[in-house]
Amino acid sequence: MDGRLLALKLNKQFPGWDWIAEVAEKAGETRDKVEWHLQEDMDPPANIERAAQELLRSSLPEDVFQ
């Protein structure tokens, strides 16, 4: 799945929440690197994709969004 599609899915699932920071932390990468890869029409590195997919599968508590 390319970076833009991942970003759209994450933004839809976690509106108003800084999910980029969570992906960066899970992937062990900088925010800048994650943002760059999620703006491209190419597959992100495996660690970033894995972190994003893990977040998409999660059900975070509602208080995270407040």
C-alpha positions as a Markdown table, in Angstrom:
| # | Residue | x | y | z |
|---|---|---|---|---|
| 1 | Met | 0.0 | 0.0 | 0.0 |
| 2 | Asp | 1.5 | 3.4 | -1.0 |
| 3 | Gly | 2.2 | 6.1 | 1.6 |
| 4 | Arg | -0.7 | 8.4 | 0.5 |
| 5 | Leu | -3.3 | 5.6 | 0.9 |
| 6 | Leu | -1.9 | 4.7 | 4.3 |
| 7 | Ala | -2.1 | 8.4 | 5.4 |
| 8 | Leu | -5.7 | 8.7 | 4.1 |
| 9 | Lys | -6.7 | 5.6 | 6.1 |
| 10 | Leu | -5.0 | 6.7 | 9.2 |
| 11 | Asn | -6.5 | 10.2 | 9.0 |
| 12 | Lys | -9.9 | 8.8 | 8.5 |
| 13 | Gln | -9.6 | 6.4 | 11.5 |
| 14 | Phe | -7.9 | 8.9 | 13.8 |
| 15 | Pro | -9.2 | 12.4 | 12.9 |
| 16 | Gly | -7.8 | 15.2 | 15.1 |
| 17 | Trp | -5.2 | 13.0 | 16.6 |
| 18 | Asp | -1.4 | 13.1 | 16.0 |
| 19 | Trp | -1.2 | 9.6 | 14.6 |
| 20 | Ile | 2.0 | 10.6 | 12.7 |
| 21 | Ala | 3.9 | 10.8 | 16.1 |
| 22 | Glu | 2.6 | 7.4 | 17.0 |
| 23 | Val | 3.7 | 5.8 | 13.7 |
| 24 | Ala | 7.1 | 7.5 | 14.0 |
| 25 | Glu | 7.6 | 6.2 | 17.5 |
| 26 | Lys | 6.5 | 2.6 | 16.6 |
| 27 | Ala | 8.7 | 2.7 | 13.5 |
| 28 | Gly | 11.7 | 4.1 | 15.3 |
| 29 | Glu | 12.0 | 6.9 | 12.8 |
| 30 | Thr | 11.8 | 10.7 | 12.8 |
| 31 | Arg | 8.5 | 12.5 | 12.2 |
| 32 | Asp | 10.0 | 14.1 | 9.1 |
| 33 | Lys | 10.9 | 10.8 | 7.6 |
| 34 | Val | 7.4 | 9.3 | 8.3 |
| 35 | Glu | 5.7 | 12.4 | 6.9 |
| 36 | Trp | 7.8 | 12.3 | 3.7 |
| 37 | His | 7.0 | 8.6 | 3.1 |
| 38 | Leu | 3.3 | 9.1 | 3.7 |
| 39 | Gln | 3.2 | 11.8 | 1.0 |
| 40 | Glu | 4.6 | 9.6 | -1.7 |
| 41 | Asp | 2.9 | 7.4 | -4.3 |
| 42 | Met | 5.3 | 4.5 | -3.4 |
| 43 | Asp | 5.4 | 1.9 | -0.7 |
| 44 | Pro | 7.0 | 3.2 | 2.5 |
| 45 | Pro | 9.9 | 1.3 | 4.1 |
| 46 | Ala | 8.8 | -1.9 | 5.9 |
| 47 | Asn | 9.1 | -0.5 | 9.4 |
| 48 | Ile | 6.9 | 2.5 | 8.7 |
| 49 | Glu | 4.3 | 0.4 | 6.9 |
| 50 | Arg | 4.3 | -2.1 | 9.7 |
| 51 | Ala | 3.8 | 0.6 | 12.3 |
| 52 | Ala | 1.0 | 2.2 | 10.3 |
| 53 | Gln | -0.8 | -1.1 | 9.8 |
| 54 | Glu | -0.4 | -1.9 | 13.5 |
| 55 | Leu | -2.0 | 1.4 | 14.4 |
| 56 | Leu | -4.8 | 0.8 | 11.9 |
| 57 | Arg | -5.6 | -2.5 | 13.5 |
| 58 | Ser | -5.6 | -1.0 | 17.0 |
| 59 | Ser | -8.6 | 0.3 | 18.9 |
| 60 | Leu | -7.2 | 3.1 | 20.9 |
| 61 | Pro | -9.2 | 4.4 | 23.9 |
| 62 | Glu | -11.4 | 7.4 | 23.3 |
| 63 | Asp | -9.6 | 9.5 | 25.8 |
| 64 | Val | -6.5 | 9.5 | 23.5 |
| 65 | Phe | -8.5 | 11.8 | 21.2 |
| 66 | Gln | -9.3 | 14.5 | 23.8 |
